[in-house]
Amino acid sequence: MKKTVFTIILMTVWAANMAAQSVDDLFKEFKDKSNVEYIEIPKAMMSMASTFIKKEDGSDVIKRVNHITILNIENDPQLCQDFAQKAISLNRNGYETMVNSNEDKEKTRILVKTKNENITEMVVLNIEPNECSLIQIKGKLRPSDIEKLNN
């Protein structure tokens, strides 16, 4: 009996993990659909951009960003609904929730991965009825960098 219960629990956990989407899976699934904007900004572009920004405006922060990926869905309620359903099953392994907001018909979630007090990855997920966006920022950011960018 114990083996049967354990097997059922194990299968349930396994099935839940298999259904979970990674951030990369979301990008791959939706980036080529119509009404979707998909942009990747590699480190080389980030380095070039930092030369045009004053230090007090955050050029030192931009230098610590390795990669930015942006997916934006506009004017397609059905696609936003499909995206929202997939995003709900986003695999949060290794991520900590920094912000979770549900206001009216807008949901925003900011997830971060950290290592040695640095943020190595930040994922911003915003879902509205007619517009959805997913932003992934990879690099080596300090918590003070996030405050600096907010200001």
Buried (B, 14 or more C-beta within 10 A) or exposed (E): EEEEEEEEEEEEEEEEEEEBBEBEBBBEBBBEBEBBEBEEBEBEEBEEBBEEBEEEEBBEBBBBBBBBBBBBBBEBEEBBEBBBEBBEEBBEEEBEEBEEEEEEEEBBBBBBBBEEEBBBBBBBBBBBEEBBBBBBBBBBBEEEBBEBEEE
